[in-house]
Amino acid sequence: MKGLSIKGVGKFLDNVENYMCQCLLVLFVIILFLQIMLRNIFSYSIPWGDELATYAFIWFAYLGAVYATRMSAHNRVTFQFRFLPRWVETSCGVLTDIIWIAFNAVFIYYSYDFVFNKMNLFWKSQTLGVPMKYFYLILPLAFTAMSVRILQNNYLKFVRKKDIVDPDSQAMQELKQAGSSINDDEKRGSGTP
């Protein structure tokens, strides 16, 4: 039996949000599909189905935000930096990340306090009967994970000197390159220089 390597475990942990998002997406799509089919065919629905699908979607949305942070895919207005020196863009990026982490820290504090100190253990979901504390736990977890991912991205960018590219920007660049290669092929095929 092949043992787990440290690199393999690290890669799994690095993508844990991605895997959890995929599982939650599959879960709530299947539940909603079953609910629709059961309602239309048998005039019946699973009593706890809608509630579980809702909580799965909420967890999916928050973990998706963490994954987007890891991929550096959150929306940022950067057009104005084309007209300024590179150090201005870097400084503003670091400043916005510091503000983002500060916001996350405040949110972590209040959500942790709410979930672990103010929330009554007897508050349960209506149909599942599960303490609401477990559903609200996503709040401090997601904002903590987002802060860790912001720090990780800055470490990779400034210490390891890796260029972190937003997936949307990368896709746009690939489309431009594909479009220019198609135009070059058309020019060669039509005989125009």
N, C-alpha and C positions, 0 to 999 in steps of 0.2 A: 504494500500500500504506500502510495506516494505521500510524503509529508507536506504540510503547508509551508510555503516559504514566507519569509517576512515581507518580501516584495508583494506576494500575492495577497496577503492579509492587508497590507497597506493600500493596495489598489482597491480591494473590496471596501475598506473603510472610507476611502476617498470617494467612492461612488455610492455610498449607502443611501443618500437621499434619492438618487436616481432609481435604485432598486425598490425603495419603499414607495416612491411615487408611482412606479409601474404597477406594483401590487395593489395599491389603493385605487388606481384608475381602473384596473381590471375588476376589482371588487365592486365598486359602485356602478360600473357599466353593466355588469352581470345582474346585480340586484335590480337596477332600474329596468333592464330588459325583461327579467322575470316578472316584475310588477306589472309592466304593460301587457305582457302576454297573458298572465293570470287574470287581469281585469277584463281584457277584451274577450277571452275565450271562456273563462269559467265564472266571470263576475265575482271574483275573489281576489284578495290581495294579502300578502304576508303582512301581519300586523306591525312587525318591527322593521320591515324592509325600508320604508322611506326614511325612518330615523337613522338607521345604520348607514344608508347611502349618503345622507346629509353629513353625518360626522366623518365619513370616509372622504367626502369631497372637501370638507374644511381642512382635515389633516393633509390632504393632497395639495391644496392651495398653499398652505404654509410651508410644507416641505418643498414644493415647487419654487417658492421664493428663496429658500435656502440653496437649492440647486442652481437657480439663476445667479445667486451671489457667487457661488463657486465658479460658475462659467463666466463671470463678469458680464452678465447679460442684462442687468437692470438698465433702464433707460437713463441716459445722461445727455444733457445738452452740451455738445462739444464743438459746435460749428464756429463759435466766436474765437476759439483757440487757434484757428488757422491763420489768423492775422497777428498773432502774438508770438513771442519767443517760446520755445519748448519748455523752459523752466516755469513759466507762468501756468501752463497746463498741468505740469507735474505738481506744483505747489497747490493749485486749486483742487486737484484730484485727491491729494493727501488731506487737505482741509475738509473736503466733503466727506471723506471716509472717517475722519475723526468725529465730525458732527453726527454721522450715521451711527457710529459705535456709541456715542454718548446718548443718542435717542434710544438705541437698543438697550443700553444699560438701565435707563429709566424705566423702560417698558418691562425689562426682565425683573426689576425690583418689584414693581407694582403687580405684575402678573403672578410672580412667585408668592408674594404676600397674599394675594387673593386666593390662589389655588391651595396653598398649604396652611394659611392662618385664618382666613375669613370664610372660606367655603365650608359649609356644613357637610359632614360625611353622609348625612341622611338625604341630601339632595340627589335624587336619582333620575335617570332618564325615564320618560313616560312609558315606553313600551319595552325597552331592553332591561330596565331595572338595574343598570350599571351606575355606580356613583358618578356624578357629573365631573368630579375632580379629574377623572381619567381622560375625559374628552378635552377639558380645559388645559390639561398638562402640555398640550402642543404649544401654547403661548410662550412660556419661559423656555421650552426646549428649542423652538424655532428661532427665537431672537438670540439665544445664546449661540446656536449653530451658525446663524448669519454673522455674528460678530467674529467667531472663530474663522469663518471663511474669508471675511474682509481682511483680517490679520494675515491669514495664509496667502491671499493674493498679493498683499503688499510685501510680504517676505519674499515670495517668488519674484516679484517685479524688481525690488530694490536690492535684495541681498543676493539672490541667485541669478539676477539679471535675465530672467525669462520674460519674453513678451507674451502677455496675456491678451488674447484677441477675442473680442465679443463674437459669438457664433453668427450673429446676423451680419456683422461687418465682414466676416470671413466669407459667408455665403454670397454677399453682394460682390465681393472682390472676385470670387470664382465665376460668378455670372458675367461680370465684365470681361474677364479673361476668355471665357467661352465665347462670348459675343464677338470679341475682337478676332479670335481665331477663325470663327465662321466667316466674318467679313473678309479676312485675309484669303481664305479658301475661295470665296466667291469672286474676289478680284483676280486671283490666279486663274480660275476657271473661265472667266469672261475675257481674259486677255488684257485687262486694264492694268497698267503699272501701278 
